[in-house]
Amino acid sequence: MRDMVIKGRYVDAGVSGERHPFAKLSWQKVRSIRKRFKEGETLAALAREFKVTPMAIKFIVVGKNWKEKNVP
């Protein structure tokens, strides 16, 4: 455990969203993704632009990840 903490690999289970140290997105980007998907952009196009996987985009638009109740 000490080694993990020293190397910066420890993540508190209560940290989520843009406060998570490995987050690639912000709430602003997530809201933009949801809006643009509703307007007809594809998962693949959004994934390329935001440098995440299409599955990550899918989880965002269906509400599995980045739930609004976690907004700071």
Summary of the structure (lengths in Angstrom):
residues: 72
radius of gyration: 14.1
end to end distance: 28.3
largest distance: 47.1
contacts: 148
relative contact order: 0.15
helix: 56%
strand: 0%
